[in-house]
Amino acid sequence: MTVTTTEILPEHLKITAMFSMIEITHKIQISPKGLIKGFLERKRNEHQEAYDKLVASAPGEANAIIGVKHSTAIHTFPEGTFLFITYVGTPVVLEERNIQQ
């Protein structure tokens, strides 16, 4: 899956299908997690999980997500402080076109 922040594609690519915009929000605890939870999740890459969640939310026919934007917010609750990452993008089907030189 190609994921890009730009909406302008290189000459050799064309959009053959476009789907509705997708949006995901992923919560990451940034305050201390405690000894056991910290140990069990020490190799967890929550930022990659957020990205994977975006890709998984695209329709199965899509082979790219274009115009991806993200925003972040931090909120503190009694159980800890959390970073919320929101991704927004447009799933599309891209095909290569022949460019005559």
HUWOQUI-V696167 format. One record per residue. N is the residue number from 1. RES is the residue in one small letter. NEAR is the number of other C-alpha atoms within 8 Angstrom. Layout:
n = <N & N>
res = <RES & RES>
near = <NEAR & NEAR>
This chain:
n = <1 & 2 & 3 & 4 & 5 & 6 & 7 & 8 & 9 & 10 & 11 & 12 & 13 & 14 & 15 & 16 & 17 & 18 & 19 & 20 & 21 & 22 & 23 & 24 & 25 & 26 & 27 & 28 & 29 & 30 & 31 & 32 & 33 & 34 & 35 & 36 & 37 & 38 & 39 & 40 & 41 & 42 & 43 & 44 & 45 & 46 & 47 & 48 & 49 & 50 & 51 & 52 & 53 & 54 & 55 & 56 & 57 & 58 & 59 & 60 & 61 & 62 & 63 & 64 & 65 & 66 & 67 & 68 & 69 & 70 & 71 & 72 & 73 & 74 & 75 & 76 & 77 & 78 & 79 & 80 & 81 & 82 & 83 & 84 & 85 & 86 & 87 & 88 & 89 & 90 & 91 & 92 & 93 & 94 & 95 & 96 & 97 & 98 & 99 & 100 & 101>
res = <m & t & v & t & t & t & e & i & l & p & e & h & l & k & i & t & a & m & f & s & m & i & e & i & t & h & k & i & q & i & s & p & k & g & l & i & k & g & f & l & e & r & k & r & n & e & h & q & e & a & y & d & k & l & v & a & s & a & p & g & e & a & n & a & i & i & g & v & k & h & s & t & a & i & h & t & f & p & e & g & t & f & l & f & i & t & y & v & g & t & p & v & v & l & e & e & r & n & i & q & q>
near = <6 & 6 & 8 & 10 & 8 & 8 & 7 & 4 & 7 & 5 & 6 & 8 & 10 & 10 & 9 & 8 & 7 & 9 & 8 & 6 & 8 & 11 & 9 & 11 & 9 & 8 & 8 & 10 & 10 & 9 & 7 & 7 & 9 & 6 & 6 & 7 & 8 & 10 & 7 & 7 & 7 & 6 & 5 & 5 & 6 & 7 & 7 & 7 & 8 & 12 & 8 & 8 & 9 & 12 & 9 & 7 & 8 & 10 & 8 & 5 & 5 & 11 & 11 & 12 & 16 & 13 & 11 & 13 & 8 & 8 & 7 & 8 & 7 & 8 & 8 & 7 & 7 & 4 & 4 & 10 & 11 & 13 & 12 & 12 & 13 & 11 & 12 & 12 & 12 & 13 & 16 & 14 & 12 & 12 & 8 & 7 & 7 & 5 & 6 & 3 & 2>
